[in-house]
Amino acid sequence: MDKAYIQPTAAVKKLKTARSFSHTIYIYGATGYGKTELVKQYLMNRRYVHISCADEGWDFSELPRAIEKKNARTSKVPVVIDDLQFLDDDKRQKVKELIERDDIWLILVSRSPVPPWLRPDCVRCGFMVIDEKDLRMGVSETSKLMETFRIQLNQEQLRQMVTESEGNARVIVTVAKMMLRGVQLGSEMQKEVSELFSNYIDR
């Protein structure tokens, strides 16, 4: 992982466990919790296939060729299906087929918990689930993140930030950038951060 990346400890632990047993992993959480970044950082020194269901024109038909190309040195290639909440209904069966393949390690990323159409496979195959609470930044992670911006906060300020941001990494980074501009912690910052984050979600 990138040394500048502050990893959510619980999530990384589950990723390592799932990898060791080649269990399909399902990661979910609201916008800003770093789902995709977690996977990118974990796989950054590995060959893997990434498909976003939000991209126009994406097609599972290219996956076997991509895997064959990337499969020269390892028996199980990580395959990331991102933005699963945008998956078309007619492509659900394709995902189910990927779950059954023994030549890949499947990682599913979404904003919502395991959907009804995937639950039978989740139970039968024993998905490893990383949820929002595993992705949240705690006091320790938040302190390290603020230090990357060279910002020192006391324990009370850190606890307050974690509580008010609900451990959302993007919110915490936004706060750090505002503090570098000289904005002080308080109600005015809360209002501005809320507006910025709402605009980000709208986009």
MODELLER restraints for C-alpha pairs under 7 A, 6 or more apart:
rsr = mdl.restraints
at = mdl.atoms
rsr.add(forms.Gaussian(group=physical.xy_distance, feature=features.Distance(at['CA:1:A'], at['CA:41:A']), mean=5.13, stdev=0.5))
rsr.add(forms.Gaussian(group=physical.xy_distance, feature=features.Distance(at['CA:1:A'], at['CA:42:A']), mean=5.84, stdev=0.5))
rsr.add(forms.Gaussian(group=physical.xy_distance, feature=features.Distance(at['CA:1:A'], at['CA:44:A']), mean=6.69, stdev=0.5))
rsr.add(forms.Gaussian(group=physical.xy_distance, feature=features.Distance(at['CA:2:A'], at['CA:41:A']), mean=6.57, stdev=0.5))
rsr.add(forms.Gaussian(group=physical.xy_distance, feature=features.Distance(at['CA:6:A'], at['CA:141:A']), mean=6.41, stdev=0.5))
rsr.add(forms.Gaussian(group=physical.xy_distance, feature=features.Distance(at['CA:6:A'], at['CA:144:A']), mean=6.95, stdev=0.5))
rsr.add(forms.Gaussian(group=physical.xy_distance, feature=features.Distance(at['CA:6:A'], at['CA:145:A']), mean=6.22, stdev=0.5))
rsr.add(forms.Gaussian(group=physical.xy_distance, feature=features.Distance(at['CA:8:A'], at['CA:134:A']), mean=6.95, stdev=0.5))
rsr.add(forms.Gaussian(group=physical.xy_distance, feature=features.Distance(at['CA:8:A'], at['CA:135:A']), mean=5.61, stdev=0.5))
rsr.add(forms.Gaussian(group=physical.xy_distance, feature=features.Distance(at['CA:8:A'], at['CA:136:A']), mean=6.72, stdev=0.5))
rsr.add(forms.Gaussian(group=physical.xy_distance, feature=features.Distance(at['CA:8:A'], at['CA:137:A']), mean=6.18, stdev=0.5))
rsr.add(forms.Gaussian(group=physical.xy_distance, feature=features.Distance(at['CA:10:A'], at['CA:134:A']), mean=5.24, stdev=0.5))
rsr.add(forms.Gaussian(group=physical.xy_distance, feature=features.Distance(at['CA:11:A'], at['CA:130:A']), mean=6.08, stdev=0.5))
rsr.add(forms.Gaussian(group=physical.xy_distance, feature=features.Distance(at['CA:11:A'], at['CA:134:A']), mean=5.06, stdev=0.5))
rsr.add(forms.Gaussian(group=physical.xy_distance, feature=features.Distance(at['CA:11:A'], at['CA:135:A']), mean=5.89, stdev=0.5))
rsr.add(forms.Gaussian(group=physical.xy_distance, feature=features.Distance(at['CA:18:A'], at['CA:25:A']), mean=6.62, stdev=0.5))
rsr.add(forms.Gaussian(group=physical.xy_distance, feature=features.Distance(at['CA:18:A'], at['CA:128:A']), mean=6.19, stdev=0.5))
rsr.add(forms.Gaussian(group=physical.xy_distance, feature=features.Distance(at['CA:22:A'], at['CA:105:A']), mean=5.67, stdev=0.5))
rsr.add(forms.Gaussian(group=physical.xy_distance, feature=features.Distance(at['CA:23:A'], at['CA:105:A']), mean=6.99, stdev=0.5))
rsr.add(forms.Gaussian(group=physical.xy_distance, feature=features.Distance(at['CA:23:A'], at['CA:127:A']), mean=6.03, stdev=0.5))
rsr.add(forms.Gaussian(group=physical.xy_distance, feature=features.Distance(at['CA:23:A'], at['CA:128:A']), mean=6.48, stdev=0.5))
rsr.add(forms.Gaussian(group=physical.xy_distance, feature=features.Distance(at['CA:24:A'], at['CA:99:A']), mean=7.00, stdev=0.5))
rsr.add(forms.Gaussian(group=physical.xy_distance, feature=features.Distance(at['CA:24:A'], at['CA:105:A']), mean=6.33, stdev=0.5))
rsr.add(forms.Gaussian(group=physical.xy_distance, feature=features.Distance(at['CA:24:A'], at['CA:106:A']), mean=4.97, stdev=0.5))
rsr.add(forms.Gaussian(group=physical.xy_distance, feature=features.Distance(at['CA:24:A'], at['CA:107:A']), mean=5.88, stdev=0.5))
rsr.add(forms.Gaussian(group=physical.xy_distance, feature=features.Distance(at['CA:24:A'], at['CA:127:A']), mean=5.09, stdev=0.5))
rsr.add(forms.Gaussian(group=physical.xy_distance, feature=features.Distance(at['CA:24:A'], at['CA:128:A']), mean=6.34, stdev=0.5))
rsr.add(forms.Gaussian(group=physical.xy_distance, feature=features.Distance(at['CA:25:A'], at['CA:106:A']), mean=6.53, stdev=0.5))
rsr.add(forms.Gaussian(group=physical.xy_distance, feature=features.Distance(at['CA:25:A'], at['CA:107:A']), mean=4.89, stdev=0.5))
rsr.add(forms.Gaussian(group=physical.xy_distance, feature=features.Distance(at['CA:25:A'], at['CA:108:A']), mean=6.11, stdev=0.5))
rsr.add(forms.Gaussian(group=physical.xy_distance, feature=features.Distance(at['CA:25:A'], at['CA:127:A']), mean=5.37, stdev=0.5))
rsr.add(forms.Gaussian(group=physical.xy_distance, feature=features.Distance(at['CA:25:A'], at['CA:128:A']), mean=4.64, stdev=0.5))
rsr.add(forms.Gaussian(group=physical.xy_distance, feature=features.Distance(at['CA:25:A'], at['CA:129:A']), mean=5.79, stdev=0.5))
rsr.add(forms.Gaussian(group=physical.xy_distance, feature=features.Distance(at['CA:26:A'], at['CA:107:A']), mean=6.08, stdev=0.5))
rsr.add(forms.Gaussian(group=physical.xy_distance, feature=features.Distance(at['CA:26:A'], at['CA:108:A']), mean=4.76, stdev=0.5))
rsr.add(forms.Gaussian(group=physical.xy_distance, feature=features.Distance(at['CA:26:A'], at['CA:109:A']), mean=5.93, stdev=0.5))
rsr.add(forms.Gaussian(group=physical.xy_distance, feature=features.Distance(at['CA:26:A'], at['CA:127:A']), mean=6.60, stdev=0.5))
rsr.add(forms.Gaussian(group=physical.xy_distance, feature=features.Distance(at['CA:26:A'], at['CA:128:A']), mean=6.20, stdev=0.5))
rsr.add(forms.Gaussian(group=physical.xy_distance, feature=features.Distance(at['CA:26:A'], at['CA:129:A']), mean=4.81, stdev=0.5))
rsr.add(forms.Gaussian(group=physical.xy_distance, feature=features.Distance(at['CA:26:A'], at['CA:130:A']), mean=6.16, stdev=0.5))
rsr.add(forms.Gaussian(group=physical.xy_distance, feature=features.Distance(at['CA:27:A'], at['CA:35:A']), mean=6.79, stdev=0.5))
rsr.add(forms.Gaussian(group=physical.xy_distance, feature=features.Distance(at['CA:27:A'], at['CA:108:A']), mean=6.16, stdev=0.5))
rsr.add(forms.Gaussian(group=physical.xy_distance, feature=features.Distance(at['CA:27:A'], at['CA:109:A']), mean=4.77, stdev=0.5))
rsr.add(forms.Gaussian(group=physical.xy_distance, feature=features.Distance(at['CA:27:A'], at['CA:110:A']), mean=6.26, stdev=0.5))
rsr.add(forms.Gaussian(group=physical.xy_distance, feature=features.Distance(at['CA:27:A'], at['CA:129:A']), mean=5.90, stdev=0.5))
rsr.add(forms.Gaussian(group=physical.xy_distance, feature=features.Distance(at['CA:27:A'], at['CA:130:A']), mean=4.66, stdev=0.5))
rsr.add(forms.Gaussian(group=physical.xy_distance, feature=features.Distance(at['CA:27:A'], at['CA:131:A']), mean=5.93, stdev=0.5))
rsr.add(forms.Gaussian(group=physical.xy_distance, feature=features.Distance(at['CA:28:A'], at['CA:35:A']), mean=6.99, stdev=0.5))
rsr.add(forms.Gaussian(group=physical.xy_distance, feature=features.Distance(at['CA:28:A'], at['CA:109:A']), mean=5.86, stdev=0.5))
rsr.add(forms.Gaussian(group=physical.xy_distance, feature=features.Distance(at['CA:28:A'], at['CA:110:A']), mean=4.80, stdev=0.5))
rsr.add(forms.Gaussian(group=physical.xy_distance, feature=features.Distance(at['CA:28:A'], at['CA:111:A']), mean=4.94, stdev=0.5))
rsr.add(forms.Gaussian(group=physical.xy_distance, feature=features.Distance(at['CA:28:A'], at['CA:112:A']), mean=5.61, stdev=0.5))
rsr.add(forms.Gaussian(group=physical.xy_distance, feature=features.Distance(at['CA:28:A'], at['CA:113:A']), mean=6.02, stdev=0.5))
rsr.add(forms.Gaussian(group=physical.xy_distance, feature=features.Distance(at['CA:28:A'], at['CA:130:A']), mean=6.44, stdev=0.5))
rsr.add(forms.Gaussian(group=physical.xy_distance, feature=features.Distance(at['CA:28:A'], at['CA:131:A']), mean=5.16, stdev=0.5))
rsr.add(forms.Gaussian(group=physical.xy_distance, feature=features.Distance(at['CA:28:A'], at['CA:132:A']), mean=6.26, stdev=0.5))
rsr.add(forms.Gaussian(group=physical.xy_distance, feature=features.Distance(at['CA:29:A'], at['CA:110:A']), mean=6.93, stdev=0.5))
rsr.add(forms.Gaussian(group=physical.xy_distance, feature=features.Distance(at['CA:29:A'], at['CA:111:A']), mean=4.81, stdev=0.5))
rsr.add(forms.Gaussian(group=physical.xy_distance, feature=features.Distance(at['CA:29:A'], at['CA:112:A']), mean=6.30, stdev=0.5))
rsr.add(forms.Gaussian(group=physical.xy_distance, feature=features.Distance(at['CA:29:A'], at['CA:131:A']), mean=6.00, stdev=0.5))
rsr.add(forms.Gaussian(group=physical.xy_distance, feature=features.Distance(at['CA:29:A'], at['CA:132:A']), mean=4.55, stdev=0.5))
rsr.add(forms.Gaussian(group=physical.xy_distance, feature=features.Distance(at['CA:30:A'], at['CA:111:A']), mean=5.25, stdev=0.5))
rsr.add(forms.Gaussian(group=physical.xy_distance, feature=features.Distance(at['CA:32:A'], at['CA:168:A']), mean=5.93, stdev=0.5))
rsr.add(forms.Gaussian(group=physical.xy_distance, feature=features.Distance(at['CA:32:A'], at['CA:169:A']), mean=6.13, stdev=0.5))
rsr.add(forms.Gaussian(group=physical.xy_distance, feature=features.Distance(at['CA:32:A'], at['CA:170:A']), mean=4.84, stdev=0.5))
rsr.add(forms.Gaussian(group=physical.xy_distance, feature=features.Distance(at['CA:33:A'], at['CA:135:A']), mean=6.08, stdev=0.5))
rsr.add(forms.Gaussian(group=physical.xy_distance, feature=features.Distance(at['CA:33:A'], at['CA:136:A']), mean=6.65, stdev=0.5))
rsr.add(forms.Gaussian(group=physical.xy_distance, feature=features.Distance(at['CA:33:A'], at['CA:168:A']), mean=5.05, stdev=0.5))
rsr.add(forms.Gaussian(group=physical.xy_distance, feature=features.Distance(at['CA:33:A'], at['CA:169:A']), mean=5.51, stdev=0.5))
rsr.add(forms.Gaussian(group=physical.xy_distance, feature=features.Distance(at['CA:33:A'], at['CA:170:A']), mean=6.67, stdev=0.5))
rsr.add(forms.Gaussian(group=physical.xy_distance, feature=features.Distance(at['CA:34:A'], at['CA:169:A']), mean=6.67, stdev=0.5))
rsr.add(forms.Gaussian(group=physical.xy_distance, feature=features.Distance(at['CA:35:A'], at['CA:109:A']), mean=6.98, stdev=0.5))
rsr.add(forms.Gaussian(group=physical.xy_distance, feature=features.Distance(at['CA:47:A'], at['CA:70:A']), mean=6.42, stdev=0.5))
rsr.add(forms.Gaussian(group=physical.xy_distance, feature=features.Distance(at['CA:48:A'], at['CA:77:A']), mean=5.89, stdev=0.5))
rsr.add(forms.Gaussian(group=physical.xy_distance, feature=features.Distance(at['CA:48:A'], at['CA:78:A']), mean=4.91, stdev=0.5))
rsr.add(forms.Gaussian(group=physical.xy_distance, feature=features.Distance(at['CA:48:A'], at['CA:79:A']), mean=5.84, stdev=0.5))
rsr.add(forms.Gaussian(group=physical.xy_distance, feature=features.Distance(at['CA:49:A'], at['CA:78:A']), mean=6.38, stdev=0.5))
rsr.add(forms.Gaussian(group=physical.xy_distance, feature=features.Distance(at['CA:49:A'], at['CA:79:A']), mean=4.73, stdev=0.5))
rsr.add(forms.Gaussian(group=physical.xy_distance, feature=features.Distance(at['CA:49:A'], at['CA:80:A']), mean=6.08, stdev=0.5))
rsr.add(forms.Gaussian(group=physical.xy_distance, feature=features.Distance(at['CA:50:A'], at['CA:79:A']), mean=6.00, stdev=0.5))
rsr.add(forms.Gaussian(group=physical.xy_distance, feature=features.Distance(at['CA:50:A'], at['CA:80:A']), mean=4.72, stdev=0.5))
rsr.add(forms.Gaussian(group=physical.xy_distance, feature=features.Distance(at['CA:50:A'], at['CA:81:A']), mean=6.25, stdev=0.5))
rsr.add(forms.Gaussian(group=physical.xy_distance, feature=features.Distance(at['CA:51:A'], at['CA:80:A']), mean=6.10, stdev=0.5))
rsr.add(forms.Gaussian(group=physical.xy_distance, feature=features.Distance(at['CA:51:A'], at['CA:81:A']), mean=5.03, stdev=0.5))
rsr.add(forms.Gaussian(group=physical.xy_distance, feature=features.Distance(at['CA:51:A'], at['CA:82:A']), mean=5.98, stdev=0.5))
rsr.add(forms.Gaussian(group=physical.xy_distance, feature=features.Distance(at['CA:52:A'], at['CA:81:A']), mean=5.95, stdev=0.5))
rsr.add(forms.Gaussian(group=physical.xy_distance, feature=features.Distance(at['CA:52:A'], at['CA:82:A']), mean=4.56, stdev=0.5))
rsr.add(forms.Gaussian(group=physical.xy_distance, feature=features.Distance(at['CA:52:A'], at['CA:83:A']), mean=5.65, stdev=0.5))
rsr.add(forms.Gaussian(group=physical.xy_distance, feature=features.Distance(at['CA:53:A'], at['CA:82:A']), mean=6.13, stdev=0.5))
rsr.add(forms.Gaussian(group=physical.xy_distance, feature=features.Distance(at['CA:53:A'], at['CA:83:A']), mean=5.30, stdev=0.5))
rsr.add(forms.Gaussian(group=physical.xy_distance, feature=features.Distance(at['CA:53:A'], at['CA:84:A']), mean=5.90, stdev=0.5))
rsr.add(forms.Gaussian(group=physical.xy_distance, feature=features.Distance(at['CA:53:A'], at['CA:86:A']), mean=5.46, stdev=0.5))
rsr.add(forms.Gaussian(group=physical.xy_distance, feature=features.Distance(at['CA:53:A'], at['CA:87:A']), mean=5.45, stdev=0.5))
rsr.add(forms.Gaussian(group=physical.xy_distance, feature=features.Distance(at['CA:54:A'], at['CA:83:A']), mean=6.05, stdev=0.5))
rsr.add(forms.Gaussian(group=physical.xy_distance, feature=features.Distance(at['CA:54:A'], at['CA:86:A']), mean=5.81, stdev=0.5))
rsr.add(forms.Gaussian(group=physical.xy_distance, feature=features.Distance(at['CA:67:A'], at['CA:77:A']), mean=6.81, stdev=0.5))
rsr.add(forms.Gaussian(group=physical.xy_distance, feature=features.Distance(at['CA:71:A'], at['CA:77:A']), mean=6.43, stdev=0.5))
rsr.add(forms.Gaussian(group=physical.xy_distance, feature=features.Distance(at['CA:75:A'], at['CA:103:A']), mean=6.05, stdev=0.5))
rsr.add(forms.Gaussian(group=physical.xy_distance, feature=features.Distance(at['CA:76:A'], at['CA:103:A']), mean=4.73, stdev=0.5))
rsr.add(forms.Gaussian(group=physical.xy_distance, feature=features.Distance(at['CA:76:A'], at['CA:104:A']), mean=4.43, stdev=0.5))
rsr.add(forms.Gaussian(group=physical.xy_distance, feature=features.Distance(at['CA:76:A'], at['CA:105:A']), mean=5.86, stdev=0.5))
rsr.add(forms.Gaussian(group=physical.xy_distance, feature=features.Distance(at['CA:77:A'], at['CA:103:A']), mean=6.59, stdev=0.5))
rsr.add(forms.Gaussian(group=physical.xy_distance, feature=features.Distance(at['CA:77:A'], at['CA:104:A']), mean=4.58, stdev=0.5))
rsr.add(forms.Gaussian(group=physical.xy_distance, feature=features.Distance(at['CA:77:A'], at['CA:105:A']), mean=5.79, stdev=0.5))
rsr.add(forms.Gaussian(group=physical.xy_distance, feature=features.Distance(at['CA:78:A'], at['CA:104:A']), mean=5.64, stdev=0.5))
rsr.add(forms.Gaussian(group=physical.xy_distance, feature=features.Distance(at['CA:78:A'], at['CA:105:A']), mean=4.50, stdev=0.5))
rsr.add(forms.Gaussian(group=physical.xy_distance, feature=features.Distance(at['CA:78:A'], at['CA:106:A']), mean=5.90, stdev=0.5))
rsr.add(forms.Gaussian(group=physical.xy_distance, feature=features.Distance(at['CA:79:A'], at['CA:104:A']), mean=6.44, stdev=0.5))
rsr.add(forms.Gaussian(group=physical.xy_distance, feature=features.Distance(at['CA:79:A'], at['CA:105:A']), mean=5.99, stdev=0.5))
rsr.add(forms.Gaussian(group=physical.xy_distance, feature=features.Distance(at['CA:79:A'], at['CA:106:A']), mean=4.99, stdev=0.5))
rsr.add(forms.Gaussian(group=physical.xy_distance, feature=features.Distance(at['CA:79:A'], at['CA:107:A']), mean=6.06, stdev=0.5))
rsr.add(forms.Gaussian(group=physical.xy_distance, feature=features.Distance(at['CA:80:A'], at['CA:106:A']), mean=6.13, stdev=0.5))
rsr.add(forms.Gaussian(group=physical.xy_distance, feature=features.Distance(at['CA:80:A'], at['CA:107:A']), mean=4.71, stdev=0.5))
rsr.add(forms.Gaussian(group=physical.xy_distance, feature=features.Distance(at['CA:80:A'], at['CA:108:A']), mean=5.96, stdev=0.5))
rsr.add(forms.Gaussian(group=physical.xy_distance, feature=features.Distance(at['CA:81:A'], at['CA:107:A']), mean=6.23, stdev=0.5))
rsr.add(forms.Gaussian(group=physical.xy_distance, feature=features.Distance(at['CA:81:A'], at['CA:108:A']), mean=4.97, stdev=0.5))
rsr.add(forms.Gaussian(group=physical.xy_distance, feature=features.Distance(at['CA:81:A'], at['CA:109:A']), mean=6.22, stdev=0.5))
rsr.add(forms.Gaussian(group=physical.xy_distance, feature=features.Distance(at['CA:82:A'], at['CA:108:A']), mean=6.07, stdev=0.5))
rsr.add(forms.Gaussian(group=physical.xy_distance, feature=features.Distance(at['CA:82:A'], at['CA:109:A']), mean=4.69, stdev=0.5))
rsr.add(forms.Gaussian(group=physical.xy_distance, feature=features.Distance(at['CA:82:A'], at['CA:110:A']), mean=6.51, stdev=0.5))
rsr.add(forms.Gaussian(group=physical.xy_distance, feature=features.Distance(at['CA:83:A'], at['CA:109:A']), mean=5.84, stdev=0.5))
rsr.add(forms.Gaussian(group=physical.xy_distance, feature=features.Distance(at['CA:83:A'], at['CA:110:A']), mean=5.06, stdev=0.5))
rsr.add(forms.Gaussian(group=physical.xy_distance, feature=features.Distance(at['CA:84:A'], at['CA:108:A']), mean=6.92, stdev=0.5))
rsr.add(forms.Gaussian(group=physical.xy_distance, feature=features.Distance(at['CA:84:A'], at['CA:109:A']), mean=5.93, stdev=0.5))
rsr.add(forms.Gaussian(group=physical.xy_distance, feature=features.Distance(at['CA:84:A'], at['CA:110:A']), mean=4.83, stdev=0.5))
rsr.add(forms.Gaussian(group=physical.xy_distance, feature=features.Distance(at['CA:85:A'], at['CA:110:A']), mean=5.59, stdev=0.5))
rsr.add(forms.Gaussian(group=physical.xy_distance, feature=features.Distance(at['CA:85:A'], at['CA:111:A']), mean=6.47, stdev=0.5))
rsr.add(forms.Gaussian(group=physical.xy_distance, feature=features.Distance(at['CA:99:A'], at['CA:106:A']), mean=6.72, stdev=0.5))
rsr.add(forms.Gaussian(group=physical.xy_distance, feature=features.Distance(at['CA:136:A'], at['CA:167:A']), mean=4.38, stdev=0.5))
rsr.add(forms.Gaussian(group=physical.xy_distance, feature=features.Distance(at['CA:136:A'], at['CA:168:A']), mean=5.86, stdev=0.5))
rsr.add(forms.Gaussian(group=physical.xy_distance, feature=features.Distance(at['CA:137:A'], at['CA:167:A']), mean=4.36, stdev=0.5))
rsr.add(forms.Gaussian(group=physical.xy_distance, feature=features.Distance(at['CA:137:A'], at['CA:168:A']), mean=6.48, stdev=0.5))
rsr.add(forms.Gaussian(group=physical.xy_distance, feature=features.Distance(at['CA:137:A'], at['CA:169:A']), mean=6.40, stdev=0.5))
rsr.add(forms.Gaussian(group=physical.xy_distance, feature=features.Distance(at['CA:138:A'], at['CA:162:A']), mean=6.32, stdev=0.5))
rsr.add(forms.Gaussian(group=physical.xy_distance, feature=features.Distance(at['CA:138:A'], at['CA:167:A']), mean=6.20, stdev=0.5))
rsr.add(forms.Gaussian(group=physical.xy_distance, feature=features.Distance(at['CA:139:A'], at['CA:158:A']), mean=5.87, stdev=0.5))
rsr.add(forms.Gaussian(group=physical.xy_distance, feature=features.Distance(at['CA:139:A'], at['CA:159:A']), mean=5.99, stdev=0.5))
rsr.add(forms.Gaussian(group=physical.xy_distance, feature=features.Distance(at['CA:139:A'], at['CA:162:A']), mean=6.40, stdev=0.5))
rsr.add(forms.Gaussian(group=physical.xy_distance, feature=features.Distance(at['CA:142:A'], at['CA:158:A']), mean=6.94, stdev=0.5))
rsr.add(forms.Gaussian(group=physical.xy_distance, feature=features.Distance(at['CA:143:A'], at['CA:158:A']), mean=6.77, stdev=0.5))
rsr.add(forms.Gaussian(group=physical.xy_distance, feature=features.Distance(at['CA:146:A'], at['CA:152:A']), mean=6.86, stdev=0.5))
rsr.add(forms.Gaussian(group=physical.xy_distance, feature=features.Distance(at['CA:146:A'], at['CA:176:A']), mean=6.54, stdev=0.5))
rsr.add(forms.Gaussian(group=physical.xy_distance, feature=features.Distance(at['CA:149:A'], at['CA:176:A']), mean=6.89, stdev=0.5))
rsr.add(forms.Gaussian(group=physical.xy_distance, feature=features.Distance(at['CA:165:A'], at['CA:171:A']), mean=6.07, stdev=0.5))
rsr.add(forms.Gaussian(group=physical.xy_distance, feature=features.Distance(at['CA:165:A'], at['CA:172:A']), mean=6.65, stdev=0.5))
rsr.add(forms.Gaussian(group=physical.xy_distance, feature=features.Distance(at['CA:174:A'], at['CA:193:A']), mean=6.98, stdev=0.5))
rsr.add(forms.Gaussian(group=physical.xy_distance, feature=features.Distance(at['CA:175:A'], at['CA:193:A']), mean=6.96, stdev=0.5))
rsr.add(forms.Gaussian(group=physical.xy_distance, feature=features.Distance(at['CA:183:A'], at['CA:189:A']), mean=6.87, stdev=0.5))
